[in-house]
Amino acid sequence: MELDIYLDHSHRLSLFFPCILSWFYLQEIKREQKSAQTSRKMDKKGPIKIDTGKQKDQAAMPDARVRQLKDLLIRARVYLSLQATRNNPHFSRELRGRIKEVQRALGDASKDSELGRNAYERLKAMEQTLAKGKQIHDDCAATAKKLRAMLHSTEEQLRVHKRQTMFLTQLTAKTLPKGLHCLPLRLTTEYYTLNSSQQQFPNQEKLEDPQLYHYALFSDNVLAAAVVVNSTVIHSKDPSKHVFHIVTDRLNYVAMRMWFLVNPPGKATVQVQNIEEFTWLNSSYSPVLKQLGSQSMIDYYFRTHRANSDSNLKYRNPKYLSILNHLRFYLPEIFPKLNKVLFLDDDIVVQKDLTALWSLDLKGNVNGAVETCGESFHRFDRYLNFSNPLISKNFDPRACGWAYGMNIFDLAEWKRQNITGVYHSWQKLNHDRQLWKLGTLPPGLITFWKRTYPLDRSWHVLGLGYNPSVGQKDIERASVIHYNGNMKPWLEISIPKYRSYWTRFIDYDHIYLRECNINP
């Protein structure tokens, strides 16, 4: 399954098939060697055939013949590299000609329906030529040695390309597209043309009303925040009862305000705050703020010159240096008069009304979240360092993880159980990153250990930012879908089949989007 996913994602078929086919050829040669011990007769009729055990399945595949042609090309190149072929000029010329014919027949086809009419004839001609090659190459030991060398070389190329792909994917994920850089600049310019009264949001009296439905959204991405708000409002039964509290950084504060001033979300209420205005959030109060500014932390996230810099590369995204990412641990300080808040990440899309979450009985827990223990890599030992006694003595390595991105928080219980204090104590213990290394989920798992109420999985479906195999039915019945991972829907590397769930909540005819050349 991992191989299939990688093939679909990177389109490096030409790298993978040599590895696979070389393995099959080695097995075939071994079988022939074993057979030769009992019988010196070799079948000189018909082409070489690879028994993969899946011939029936391949026949039903829409690209079965394309794959077969590519396999034949690889086999032909193998023969071409062998000494016996080089010693036979006539066969060498014939084989080179067949290779060119098959390459022309293949062209850029990815499905059998895209192949030319003569593809089958080229396939048969190549098989006949390869059958001759089988007669010429009767030194199985030499052939096996050559194939092993090719296999080793190709596997090494594969490792290099996988590392390169991982690095480039991480680089793309960290890079802001030109259009999304243009948009806040354009909005900021327009904001300062407004008079003071035009710069104010309506319905500000609702901001502290505990009877309403309050959302916390921390983001520096204007377009992503717009999708979250728009998708939530569209699916809400009574938008007038929904209040969105958006906190952003100093650079995007004015742009974020301008967007929602000119694009108000119906009857819903919006508040946009600048994190710089939270004077209580300083390094003397917040251990993580002190750590984020340390040179060792900056070196850890930005180093690229060391030999092992690709180790845990996905954990070295500088986004984790942003205090916006850690605001989720300070909800009672941000919303002192509210009882419950629904936290939303900016890479989600809401597909159903969420108001039932506020009436949910969390049974004394602080955090309501969807658990992610369906896979082994979503358990505690994936995120925490259990070789450290502080971790191993306090937590279960097989305990279920849970998802950030859509969480209902009981702020009254939060205060009663002093959750922020728990978070601070663990952050201080992790000053040297020996307990965990990645972002906010590990400290979240620790802080809300035995304080998390499991929500039904349909509330929150994850993986649209990295997994092309998320089930269609799971997506359609989900209240919230989450593009967690590097393939965000606003990036070119997004997974195409999931992109429309996000783009449907953006008006690409909007003047600012057109001016910044932002397209679906």
Buried (B, 14 or more C-beta within 10 A) or exposed (E): EEEEEBBEBBEBBEBBBBBBBBEBBBEBBEEBEEEEEEEEEEEEEEBBEBEEEEEEEEEEEEBBBBBBBBBBBBBBEBBBEBEBBEEBEEBBEBBEEBBEBBEEBBEEBBEBEBBEEEBBEBBEBBBEBBBBBBEBBEEBEEBBEBBBEBBEEBBEBBEEBBEEBBBEBBEBBEEBBEBBEBBBEBBBEBBEEBEEEEEEBEBEEBBEBEEBBBBBBBBBBBBBBBBBBBBBBBBBEEBEBBBBBBBBBEEBBBBBBBBBBBBBBEBBBBBBBBBEEBEEBEEEBBBBBBBBEEEEBEEBBEEEEEEEEBEEBEBBBEEBBBBBBBBBBBBBBBBEEBBBBBBBBBBBBBBBBBBEBBEBEBEEBBBBBBBBBEEEEBBBBBBBBBEBEBBBEEBEEEBBBBBBBBBBBBBBBBBEBEBBEBBBBBBEBBBEEEBBBBBBBBBBBBBBBEBBBEBEBEBBBBBBBBBBEBEEEBBEEBBBBBBBBBBBBBBEEBBEEBBEBBBEBBEEEBEBBEEBEBEE
